[in-house]
Amino acid sequence: MTADVGTAGHVEAPASASPAPPRPSVGPNGSAPGVKERPSEFPVRLSLNITEAMSRSLARLHKRMRLKEAVIARLALMNWLASQDHEYRED
């Protein structure tokens, strides 16, 4: 004698008490609408190519100084600009 249980081995999960909350739609810049971006301290983005030796050196400095490689590069650029451009100054 066997009982009729529907699909063999399949156990249905109980119905959820409430549906998941709706997600806000994505805005035109990829963020949720109504979310305001904070003004960045560094509004201009710079991308550059470096050699393997430069990369290894940055990695060593990153490990020793515990600063992000981009911060180390920014500090180096600030120092170089100050030595080359007498009108350059950080406000």
N, C-alpha and C positions, 0 to 999 in steps of 0.2 A: 504494500500500500504506500503510495507516494502522494504528497500534497502538491497541488499546483501552485507554484510560486512565480510564475511568469518566466522571465529569462533566467536561465540557470546561472548562478554565481553572481548575478548583478544585484546590487543593493542600491536603491535610490536614496540620494541625500535628502534630508528634510528640506522643505521649502524655507527660504530665507524670510525672516520676520519683516524686513524692509529692504527695498532695493538699494543698490549702491548710490551714493549722492552723485548728481551730475557733475561732470568735469567742465570747467570753463573752457570756452573755445579759445584757440590760440590766436593771438593778435598778429598783426602784419609783420612784426619783427621777431616772432617766435616766442614772445612772452605772453602771459595771460593779460587780457585787457584790464586796464585800471592799475596795473603795476607800474609805478614810476621808477625810472632808472636814476640811481644816484649819480651826480656829476663825478666824473673820474678825476683823480689827482693827476693822472697822466692821460690826457684825452687823445694824444696822437700815438698810433701804433707803428712800430718799426720792425721790419723783418730783414734779416741779413743772413748771409751764408758765411760760415767760418770753416777753417781747416780742422782736420782731425786733431792736430797738436793744440789748437786753441780750445777745442772741445774738451780734451783731456785736462788741460790746465784749469778751465772753468769748473770741471767736475772736482778737481782737487781743492780749489778754493771754496767751492760750495760745501764740501765735506768739512773743511777746516773752519770756515767762518759761519757755517750754518745759515747762510743766506741763499735765496734762490739765485740761480744763474742769471736770470734777467736783471735782478737787483745789482749783482756784481757788474754786469755789463753796463747798466745805467750809471753806476758810480764811476766806472772807467771813462765813459763818454763825458760825463760832467767834468771830470778832472782834465781830460784832453781839451774839451771846449774852453775851459777856463784858461788853459795855457796857450791856446792858439787864437782865441777871439777875445780881445780886451773889452768888448762891449757885452759879452755874455755874462749873465748873472742869474742865479735862481732867485725868484721872489718868494 
